[in-house]
Amino acid sequence: MNSTRLSRREAGIGYALLAPSLFGIVAFLIFPILVVIWLSLQRWDLLSPARFVGFENFSSVFSDASFARSMIVTLLFVALVIPLQTGLGLLAATLLTRGLPGSGFFRVIYVIPWISAPLALGIVWRWIFAPTDGALNEILGVNIEWLSSPALALPAVAVVSIWSQVGYVTLFFMAGLVAIPEQTVDAARIDGANSWQIFWRIKLPLLRPTMFFVLVTGVIASFQAFDTIYALTPGGGPQGTTEVIATKIYSEAFEAFNLGRASVMALVLFVVLVAITLLQQLYFRKRITYDLSA
């Protein structure tokens, strides 16, 4: 009897300690999702009362060519950002963990763009890309419409995103590299492995947990990119070439004042991100080694 009462007391204390976290999950995750689902079934312009329209918003969005174009633009943006961002972050982390002169200084420099306000960075880079008095064209001695050209706008925006996020990627890869046991590397070196073989066959496999985390968070952040893109190319850029899904949702909700259609787009983005995350988890599940003590 006493043990049962003690178990209930311990369970009560556990739930009490979990209550703040559970409240946060319900209030800031589950409840907003439920609200978006409810809004997707309504027609609401923020002024008049919401009116239930069923799945009308879904059929409207799925037949909208501009929405399909924004999804394609988003996929292109992610395809440009993620490989380069991950590769450059891994390269920088490898160099910074070798203890070269000035490594401490560059560690700070790489992280500064990541901790800066994205909207402010977008405004600064818009001046850098300016065609007449921009810093980049002044340095190159040319007059290129970086943000006004349909062919260059999306790559230019991707470059800014990579520049601002590569410090974040570098930080986690550095932590992963430092956690690799030195005796494992020394054993491979004694067996005659060169630096490239050590990196490719020892370090990279042991970095898969870090790689998984970096790719999942990077893909989610790239799909949701908004601030910097909106600051660089407001209105979707030239011919809509930089209108990613996040800016499309914003314009639909707060420029066209159609919260129902915007909610449907947000749900589509949510489903896409869940699907991609599950695919990444399935890929890495049997390829991840968490035991670094070998």
Secondary structure by P-SEA (a helix, b strand, c coil): caaaaaaaaaaaaaaaaaaaaaaaaaaccaaaaaaaaaaaacccccccccccccaaaaaaaaacaaaaaaaaaaaaaaaacaaaaaaaaaaaaaaaaccccaaaaaaaaaaccccccaaaaaaaaaaaacccccaaaaaaccccccccccccaaaaaaaaaaaacaaaaaaaaaaaaaaccaaaaaaaaaacccaaaaaaccccccaaaaaaaaaaaaaaaaaaccaaaaaaccccccccccccaaaaaaaaccccccaaaaaaaaaaaaaaaaaaaaaaaaaacccccccccc
